[in-house]
Amino acid sequence: MNEIVDEKWQLDLEKKKQLLEECQKSKNLKSCFACEKLLDCIIRDEYIQAVYDSMSRGETGGFEF
């Protein structure tokens, strides 16, 4: 069962990463830091949340490394 839960977080992270990379590519950017919407970007915010969720497996608090 743990593998299924881990896979869920990993798949979500990969999906959000792909969306972020597509956005960067569409704006001809290699990083979000050069984007004018850096602090107001839903795509980036969702990616950051997916990274956090994948590290914590949806739990509040510590991370699994």
PDB file of N, CA, C and O in Angstrom:
ATOM      1  N   MET A   1       0.828  -1.202   0.000  1.00  0.00           N
ATOM      2  CA  MET A   1       0.000   0.000   0.000  1.00  0.00           C
ATOM      3  C   MET A   1       0.867   1.259   0.000  1.00  0.00           C
ATOM      4  O   MET A   1       0.513   2.246  -0.645  1.00  0.00           O
ATOM      5  N   ASN A   2       1.992   1.240   0.711  1.00  0.00           N
ATOM      6  CA  ASN A   2       2.883   2.395   0.750  1.00  0.00           C
ATOM      7  C   ASN A   2       3.377   2.784  -0.632  1.00  0.00           C
ATOM      8  O   ASN A   2       3.525   3.968  -0.933  1.00  0.00           O
ATOM      9  N   GLU A   3       3.634   1.782  -1.481  1.00  0.00           N
ATOM     10  CA  GLU A   3       4.104   2.070  -2.834  1.00  0.00           C
ATOM     11  C   GLU A   3       3.058   2.822  -3.638  1.00  0.00           C
ATOM     12  O   GLU A   3       3.393   3.702  -4.431  1.00  0.00           O
ATOM     13  N   ILE A   4       1.798   2.481  -3.436  1.00  0.00           N
ATOM     14  CA  ILE A   4       0.709   3.165  -4.149  1.00  0.00           C
ATOM     15  C   ILE A   4       0.637   4.621  -3.713  1.00  0.00           C
ATOM     16  O   ILE A   4       0.479   5.511  -4.549  1.00  0.00           O
ATOM     17  N   VAL A   5       0.750   4.869  -2.429  1.00  0.00           N
ATOM     18  CA  VAL A   5       0.711   6.238  -1.910  1.00  0.00           C
ATOM     19  C   VAL A   5       1.911   7.017  -2.435  1.00  0.00           C
ATOM     20  O   VAL A   5       1.764   8.154  -2.885  1.00  0.00           O
ATOM     21  N   ASP A   6       3.105   6.410  -2.381  1.00  0.00           N
ATOM     22  CA  ASP A   6       4.312   7.067  -2.888  1.00  0.00           C
ATOM     23  C   ASP A   6       4.173   7.387  -4.371  1.00  0.00           C
ATOM     24  O   ASP A   6       4.574   8.461  -4.821  1.00  0.00           O
ATOM     25  N   GLU A   7       3.606   6.457  -5.125  1.00  0.00           N
ATOM     26  CA  GLU A   7       3.438   6.667  -6.564  1.00  0.00           C
ATOM     27  C   GLU A   7       2.483   7.829  -6.836  1.00  0.00           C
ATOM     28  O   GLU A   7       2.690   8.597  -7.775  1.00  0.00           O
ATOM     29  N   LYS A   8       1.445   7.958  -6.020  1.00  0.00           N
ATOM     30  CA  LYS A   8       0.487   9.063  -6.182  1.00  0.00           C
ATOM     31  C   LYS A   8       1.198  10.405  -6.081  1.00  0.00           C
ATOM     32  O   LYS A   8       0.997  11.286  -6.917  1.00  0.00           O
ATOM     33  N   TRP A   9       2.032  10.557  -5.050  1.00  0.00           N
ATOM     34  CA  TRP A   9       2.744  11.819  -4.850  1.00  0.00           C
ATOM     35  C   TRP A   9       3.743  12.056  -5.975  1.00  0.00           C
ATOM     36  O   TRP A   9       3.904  13.186  -6.437  1.00  0.00           O
ATOM     37  N   GLN A  10       4.416  10.990  -6.417  1.00  0.00           N
ATOM     38  CA  GLN A  10       5.409  11.119  -7.477  1.00  0.00           C
ATOM     39  C   GLN A  10       4.754  11.510  -8.802  1.00  0.00           C
ATOM     40  O   GLN A  10       5.266  12.368  -9.520  1.00  0.00           O
ATOM     41  N   LEU A  11       3.633  10.887  -9.123  1.00  0.00           N
ATOM     42  CA  LEU A  11       2.930  11.204 -10.370  1.00  0.00           C
ATOM     43  C   LEU A  11       2.435  12.646 -10.374  1.00  0.00           C
ATOM     44  O   LEU A  11       2.529  13.331 -11.393  1.00  0.00           O
ATOM     45  N   ASP A  12       1.910  13.109  -9.249  1.00  0.00           N
ATOM     46  CA  ASP A  12       1.448  14.490  -9.155  1.00  0.00           C
ATOM     47  C   ASP A  12       2.617  15.453  -9.333  1.00  0.00           C
ATOM     48  O   ASP A  12       2.501  16.461 -10.030  1.00  0.00           O
ATOM     49  N   LEU A  13       3.737  15.138  -8.700  1.00  0.00           N
ATOM     50  CA  LEU A  13       4.923  15.984  -8.826  1.00  0.00           C
ATOM     51  C   LEU A  13       5.397  16.046 -10.274  1.00  0.00           C
ATOM     52  O   LEU A  13       5.713  17.124 -10.777  1.00  0.00           O
ATOM     53  N   GLU A  14       5.447  14.912 -10.939  1.00  0.00           N
ATOM     54  CA  GLU A  14       5.881  14.881 -12.342  1.00  0.00           C
ATOM     55  C   GLU A  14       4.942  15.688 -13.234  1.00  0.00           C
ATOM     56  O   GLU A  14       5.393  16.393 -14.137  1.00  0.00           O
ATOM     57  N   LYS A  15       3.645  15.586 -12.983  1.00  0.00           N
ATOM     58  CA  LYS A  15       2.656  16.343 -13.764  1.00  0.00           C
ATOM     59  C   LYS A  15       2.858  17.848 -13.579  1.00  0.00           C
ATOM     60  O   LYS A  15       2.868  18.606 -14.549  1.00  0.00           O
ATOM     61  N   LYS A  16       3.018  18.267 -12.332  1.00  0.00           N
ATOM     62  CA  LYS A  16       3.215  19.700 -12.048  1.00  0.00           C
ATOM     63  C   LYS A  16       4.539  20.200 -12.622  1.00  0.00           C
ATOM     64  O   LYS A  16       4.620  21.327 -13.110  1.00  0.00           O
ATOM     65  N   LYS A  17       5.572  19.365 -12.563  1.00  0.00           N
ATOM     66  CA  LYS A  17       6.869  19.739 -13.127  1.00  0.00           C
ATOM     67  C   LYS A  17       6.762  19.922 -14.638  1.00  0.00           C
ATOM     68  O   LYS A  17       7.318  20.867 -15.198  1.00  0.00           O
ATOM     69  N   GLN A  18       6.051  19.020 -15.286  1.00  0.00           N
ATOM     70  CA  GLN A  18       5.873  19.122 -16.738  1.00  0.00           C
ATOM     71  C   GLN A  18       5.142  20.412 -17.101  1.00  0.00           C
ATOM     72  O   GLN A  18       5.524  21.091 -18.054  1.00  0.00           O
ATOM     73  N   LEU A  19       4.097  20.756 -16.354  1.00  0.00           N
ATOM     74  CA  LEU A  19       3.366  22.001 -16.619  1.00  0.00           C
ATOM     75  C   LEU A  19       4.270  23.218 -16.436  1.00  0.00           C
ATOM     76  O   LEU A  19       4.219  24.161 -17.226  1.00  0.00           O
ATOM     77  N   LEU A  20       5.092  23.191 -15.397  1.00  0.00           N
ATOM     78  CA  LEU A  20       6.015  24.296 -15.142  1.00  0.00           C
ATOM     79  C   LEU A  20       7.024  24.430 -16.278  1.00  0.00           C
ATOM     80  O   LEU A  20       7.283  25.533 -16.759  1.00  0.00           O
ATOM     81  N   GLU A  21       7.591  23.307 -16.702  1.00  0.00           N
ATOM     82  CA  GLU A  21       8.578  23.341 -17.786  1.00  0.00           C
ATOM     83  C   GLU A  21       7.956  23.801 -19.099  1.00  0.00           C
ATOM     84  O   GLU A  21       8.599  24.511 -19.872  1.00  0.00           O
ATOM     85  N   GLU A  22       6.719  23.406 -19.355  1.00  0.00           N
ATOM     86  CA  GLU A  22       6.023  23.853 -20.563  1.00  0.00           C
ATOM     87  C   GLU A  22       5.802  25.362 -20.529  1.00  0.00           C
ATOM     88  O   GLU A  22       5.945  26.039 -21.547  1.00  0.00           O
ATOM     89  N   CYS A  23       5.457  25.880 -19.368  1.00  0.00           N
ATOM     90  CA  CYS A  23       5.266  27.320 -19.215  1.00  0.00           C
ATOM     91  C   CYS A  23       6.581  28.056 -19.468  1.00  0.00           C
ATOM     92  O   CYS A  23       6.616  29.040 -20.207  1.00  0.00           O
ATOM     93  N   GLN A  24       7.654  27.575 -18.854  1.00  0.00           N
ATOM     94  CA  GLN A  24       8.964  28.198 -19.060  1.00  0.00           C
ATOM     95  C   GLN A  24       9.346  28.181 -20.538  1.00  0.00           C
ATOM     96  O   GLN A  24       9.829  29.177 -21.076  1.00  0.00           O
ATOM     97  N   LYS A  25       9.126  27.043 -21.183  1.00  0.00           N
ATOM     98  CA  LYS A  25       9.470  26.918 -22.598  1.00  0.00           C
ATOM     99  C   LYS A  25       8.640  27.881 -23.451  1.00  0.00           C
ATOM    100  O   LYS A  25       9.162  28.493 -24.383  1.00  0.00           O
ATOM    101  N   SER A  26       7.354  28.017 -23.136  1.00  0.00           N
ATOM    102  CA  SER A  26       6.482  28.897 -23.922  1.00  0.00           C
ATOM    103  C   SER A  26       6.903  30.358 -23.806  1.00  0.00           C
ATOM    104  O   SER A  26       6.629  31.167 -24.693  1.00  0.00           O
ATOM    105  N   LYS A  27       7.582  30.690 -22.687  1.00  0.00           N
ATOM    106  CA  LYS A  27       8.048  32.064 -22.476  1.00  0.00           C
ATOM    107  C   LYS A  27       9.541  32.211 -22.786  1.00  0.00           C
ATOM    108  O   LYS A  27      10.143  33.259 -22.554  1.00  0.00           O
ATOM    109  N   ASN A  28      10.119  31.120 -23.320  1.00  0.00           N
ATOM    110  CA  ASN A  28      11.541  31.093 -23.663  1.00  0.00           C
ATOM    111  C   ASN A  28      12.420  31.417 -22.446  1.00  0.00           C
ATOM    112  O   ASN A  28      13.368  32.198 -22.532  1.00  0.00           O
ATOM    113  N   LEU A  29      12.074  30.794 -21.312  1.00  0.00           N
ATOM    114  CA  LEU A  29      12.814  30.998 -20.068  1.00  0.00           C
ATOM    115  C   LEU A  29      13.409  29.673 -19.604  1.00  0.00           C
ATOM    116  O   LEU A  29      12.848  28.607 -19.857  1.00  0.00           O
ATOM    117  N   LYS A  30      14.532  29.749 -18.934  1.00  0.00           N
ATOM    118  CA  LYS A  30      15.141  28.554 -18.344  1.00  0.00           C
ATOM    119  C   LYS A  30      14.833  28.460 -16.858  1.00  0.00           C
ATOM    120  O   LYS A  30      15.106  27.436 -16.233  1.00  0.00           O
ATOM    121  N   SER A  31      14.268  29.514 -16.289  1.00  0.00           N
ATOM    122  CA  SER A  31      13.967  29.564 -14.867  1.00  0.00           C
ATOM    123  C   SER A  31      12.779  30.493 -14.632  1.00  0.00           C
ATOM    124  O   SER A  31      12.548  31.435 -15.390  1.00  0.00           O
ATOM    125  N   CYS A  32      12.051  30.215 -13.596  1.00  0.00           N
ATOM    126  CA  CYS A  32      10.935  31.085 -13.228  1.00  0.00           C
ATOM    127  C   CYS A  32      11.417  32.437 -12.702  1.00  0.00           C
ATOM    128  O   CYS A  32      10.676  33.419 -12.740  1.00  0.00           O
ATOM    129  N   PHE A  33      12.645  32.488 -12.217  1.00  0.00           N
ATOM    130  CA  PHE A  33      13.149  33.717 -11.612  1.00  0.00           C
ATOM    131  C   PHE A  33      13.211  34.881 -12.599  1.00  0.00           C
ATOM    132  O   PHE A  33      13.219  36.039 -12.181  1.00  0.00           O
ATOM    133  N   ALA A  34      13.254  34.599 -13.881  1.00  0.00           N
ATOM    134  CA  ALA A  34      13.289  35.656 -14.883  1.00  0.00           C
ATOM    135  C   ALA A  34      11.878  36.071 -15.338  1.00  0.00           C
ATOM    136  O   ALA A  34      11.728  36.979 -16.156  1.00  0.00           O
ATOM    137  N   CYS A  35      10.868  35.413 -14.812  1.00  0.00           N
ATOM    138  CA  CYS A  35       9.492  35.677 -15.229  1.00  0.00           C
ATOM    139  C   CYS A  35       8.887  36.812 -14.412  1.00  0.00           C
ATOM    140  O   CYS A  35       9.106  36.906 -13.204  1.00  0.00           O
ATOM    141  N   GLU A  36       8.131  37.663 -15.074  1.00  0.00           N
ATOM    142  CA  GLU A  36       7.489  38.794 -14.404  1.00  0.00           C
ATOM    143  C   GLU A  36       6.387  38.352 -13.437  1.00  0.00           C
ATOM    144  O   GLU A  36       6.005  39.116 -12.551  1.00  0.00           O
ATOM    145  N   LYS A  37       5.874  37.130 -13.595  1.00  0.00           N
ATOM    146  CA  LYS A  37       4.801  36.630 -12.747  1.00  0.00           C
ATOM    147  C   LYS A  37       5.324  35.710 -11.633  1.00  0.00           C
ATOM    148  O   LYS A  37       4.551  34.961 -11.036  1.00  0.00           O
ATOM    149  N   LEU A  38       6.598  35.764 -11.360  1.00  0.00           N
ATOM    150  CA  LEU A  38       7.241  34.866 -10.398  1.00  0.00           C
ATOM    151  C   LEU A  38       6.461  34.709  -9.099  1.00  0.00           C
ATOM    152  O   LEU A  38       6.211  33.586  -8.662  1.00  0.00           O
ATOM    153  N   LEU A  39       6.080  35.800  -8.487  1.00  0.00           N
ATOM    154  CA  LEU A  39       5.428  35.740  -7.182  1.00  0.00           C
ATOM    155  C   LEU A  39       3.912  35.613  -7.265  1.00  0.00           C
ATOM    156  O   LEU A  39       3.231  35.530  -6.243  1.00  0.00           O
ATOM    157  N   ASP A  40       3.394  35.599  -8.480  1.00  0.00           N
ATOM    158  CA  ASP A  40       1.948  35.560  -8.685  1.00  0.00           C
ATOM    159  C   ASP A  40       1.546  34.447  -9.648  1.00  0.00           C
ATOM    160  O   ASP A  40       0.571  34.582 -10.387  1.00  0.00           O
ATOM    161  N   CYS A  41       2.299  33.346  -9.637  1.00  0.00           N
ATOM    162  CA  CYS A  41       2.099  32.290 -10.628  1.00  0.00           C
ATOM    163  C   CYS A  41       1.463  31.052  -9.996  1.00  0.00           C
ATOM    164  O   CYS A  41       2.033  30.444  -9.090  1.00  0.00           O
ATOM    165  N   ILE A  42       0.298  30.693 -10.476  1.00  0.00           N
ATOM    166  CA  ILE A  42      -0.410  29.524  -9.962  1.00  0.00           C
ATOM    167  C   ILE A  42       0.338  28.243 -10.319  1.00  0.00           C
ATOM    168  O   ILE A  42       0.417  27.329  -9.498  1.00  0.00           O
ATOM    169  N   ILE A  43       0.885  28.163 -11.527  1.00  0.00           N
ATOM    170  CA  ILE A  43       1.609  26.970 -11.960  1.00  0.00           C
ATOM    171  C   ILE A  43       2.804  26.716 -11.050  1.00  0.00           C
ATOM    172  O   ILE A  43       3.032  25.585 -10.622  1.00  0.00           O
ATOM    173  N   ARG A  44       3.560  27.756 -10.754  1.00  0.00           N
ATOM    174  CA  ARG A  44       4.730  27.621  -9.884  1.00  0.00           C
ATOM    175  C   ARG A  44       4.298  27.290  -8.453  1.00  0.00           C
ATOM    176  O   ARG A  44       4.912  26.450  -7.795  1.00  0.00           O
ATOM    177  N   ASP A  45       3.256  27.943  -7.981  1.00  0.00           N
ATOM    178  CA  ASP A  45       2.760  27.662  -6.633  1.00  0.00           C
ATOM    179  C   ASP A  45       2.325  26.196  -6.497  1.00  0.00           C
ATOM    180  O   ASP A  45       2.601  25.553  -5.484  1.00  0.00           O
ATOM    181  N   GLU A  46       1.649  25.680  -7.515  1.00  0.00           N
ATOM    182  CA  GLU A  46       1.198  24.289  -7.481  1.00  0.00           C
ATOM    183  C   GLU A  46       2.388  23.327  -7.554  1.00  0.00           C
ATOM    184  O   GLU A  46       2.361  22.264  -6.934  1.00  0.00           O
ATOM    185  N   TYR A  47       3.420  23.688  -8.297  1.00  0.00           N
ATOM    186  CA  TYR A  47       4.628  22.864  -8.363  1.00  0.00           C
ATOM    187  C   TYR A  47       5.324  22.826  -6.998  1.00  0.00           C
ATOM    188  O   TYR A  47       5.721  21.761  -6.527  1.00  0.00           O
ATOM    189  N   ILE A  48       5.467  23.978  -6.381  1.00  0.00           N
ATOM    190  CA  ILE A  48       6.102  24.041  -5.059  1.00  0.00           C
ATOM    191  C   ILE A  48       5.307  23.209  -4.059  1.00  0.00           C
ATOM    192  O   ILE A  48       5.895  22.485  -3.256  1.00  0.00           O
ATOM    193  N   GLN A  49       3.991  23.302  -4.097  1.00  0.00           N
ATOM    194  CA  GLN A  49       3.155  22.505  -3.199  1.00  0.00           C
ATOM    195  C   GLN A  49       3.326  21.017  -3.474  1.00  0.00           C
ATOM    196  O   GLN A  49       3.367  20.218  -2.539  1.00  0.00           O
ATOM    197  N   ALA A  50       3.428  20.634  -4.754  1.00  0.00           N
ATOM    198  CA  ALA A  50       3.616  19.226  -5.108  1.00  0.00           C
ATOM    199  C   ALA A  50       4.966  18.712  -4.610  1.00  0.00           C
ATOM    200  O   ALA A  50       5.070  17.561  -4.187  1.00  0.00           O
ATOM    201  N   VAL A  51       6.002  19.556  -4.658  1.00  0.00           N
ATOM    202  CA  VAL A  51       7.312  19.171  -4.128  1.00  0.00           C
ATOM    203  C   VAL A  51       7.190  18.933  -2.626  1.00  0.00           C
ATOM    204  O   VAL A  51       7.648  17.907  -2.121  1.00  0.00           O
ATOM    205  N   TYR A  52       6.592  19.850  -1.927  1.00  0.00           N
ATOM    206  CA  TYR A  52       6.407  19.719  -0.481  1.00  0.00           C
ATOM    207  C   TYR A  52       5.601  18.457  -0.155  1.00  0.00           C
ATOM    208  O   TYR A  52       5.975  17.681   0.725  1.00  0.00           O
ATOM    209  N   ASP A  53       4.487  18.261  -0.878  1.00  0.00           N
ATOM    210  CA  ASP A  53       3.637  17.095  -0.633  1.00  0.00           C
ATOM    211  C   ASP A  53       4.367  15.788  -0.909  1.00  0.00           C
ATOM    212  O   ASP A  53       4.190  14.814  -0.177  1.00  0.00           O
ATOM    213  N   SER A  54       5.182  15.757  -1.955  1.00  0.00           N
ATOM    214  CA  SER A  54       5.903  14.521  -2.275  1.00  0.00           C
ATOM    215  C   SER A  54       6.956  14.209  -1.215  1.00  0.00           C
ATOM    216  O   SER A  54       7.248  13.043  -0.949  1.00  0.00           O
ATOM    217  N   MET A  55       7.519  15.243  -0.616  1.00  0.00           N
ATOM    218  CA  MET A  55       8.521  15.034   0.423  1.00  0.00           C
ATOM    219  C   MET A  55       7.874  14.631   1.752  1.00  0.00           C
ATOM    220  O   MET A  55       8.438  13.838   2.506  1.00  0.00           O
ATOM    221  N   SER A  56       6.705  15.172   2.030  1.00  0.00           N
ATOM    222  CA  SER A  56       6.046  14.888   3.309  1.00  0.00           C
ATOM    223  C   SER A  56       4.963  13.822   3.179  1.00  0.00           C
ATOM    224  O   SER A  56       4.362  13.417   4.174  1.00  0.00           O
ATOM    225  N   ARG A  57       4.716  13.372   1.960  1.00  0.00           N
ATOM    226  CA  ARG A  57       3.674  12.379   1.686  1.00  0.00           C
ATOM    227  C   ARG A  57       2.317  12.835   2.201  1.00  0.00           C
ATOM    228  O   ARG A  57       1.513  12.032   2.675  1.00  0.00           O
ATOM    229  N   GLY A  58       2.076  14.147   2.100  1.00  0.00           N
ATOM    230  CA  GLY A  58       0.789  14.695   2.483  1.00  0.00           C
ATOM    231  C   GLY A  58       0.612  14.954   3.963  1.00  0.00           C
ATOM    232  O   GLY A  58      -0.417  15.486   4.381  1.00  0.00           O
ATOM    233  N   GLU A  59       1.589  14.590   4.753  1.00  0.00           N
ATOM    234  CA  GLU A  59       1.517  14.813   6.193  1.00  0.00           C
ATOM    235  C   GLU A  59       2.066  16.195   6.515  1.00  0.00           C
ATOM    236  O   GLU A  59       2.951  16.691   5.818  1.00  0.00           O
ATOM    237  N   THR A  60       1.553  16.808   7.549  1.00  0.00           N
ATOM    238  CA  THR A  60       2.132  18.076   7.978  1.00  0.00           C
ATOM    239  C   THR A  60       3.361  17.772   8.810  1.00  0.00           C
ATOM    240  O   THR A  60       3.395  16.796   9.559  1.00  0.00           O
ATOM    241  N   GLY A  61       4.341  18.595   8.674  1.00  0.00           N
ATOM    242  CA  GLY A  61       5.558  18.393   9.471  1.00  0.00           C
ATOM    243  C   GLY A  61       6.715  17.900   8.642  1.00  0.00           C
ATOM    244  O   GLY A  61       6.950  18.399   7.542  1.00  0.00           O
ATOM    245  N   GLY A  62       7.441  16.926   9.154  1.00  0.00           N
ATOM    246  CA  GLY A  62       8.717  16.479   8.596  1.00  0.00           C
ATOM    247  C   GLY A  62       8.641  15.879   7.205  1.00  0.00           C
ATOM    248  O   GLY A  62       7.564  15.697   6.636  1.00  0.00           O
ATOM    249  N   PHE A  63       9.808  15.581   6.683  1.00  0.00           N
ATOM    250  CA  PHE A  63       9.952  15.036   5.347  1.00  0.00           C
ATOM    251  C   PHE A  63      10.569  13.639   5.409  1.00  0.00           C
ATOM    252  O   PHE A  63      11.256  13.289   6.368  1.00  0.00           O
ATOM    253  N   GLU A  64      10.307  12.851   4.364  1.00  0.00           N
ATOM    254  CA  GLU A  64      10.959  11.554   4.191  1.00  0.00           C
ATOM    255  C   GLU A  64      12.032  11.712   3.131  1.00  0.00           C
ATOM    256  O   GLU A  64      11.746  12.120   2.005  1.00  0.00           O
ATOM    257  N   PHE A  65      13.264  11.390   3.489  1.00  0.00           N
ATOM    258  CA  PHE A  65      14.345  11.462   2.506  1.00  0.00           C
ATOM    259  C   PHE A  65      14.851  10.087   2.196  1.00  0.00           C
ATOM    260  O   PHE A  65      15.766   9.934   1.387  1.00  0.00           O
TER     261      PHE A  65
END
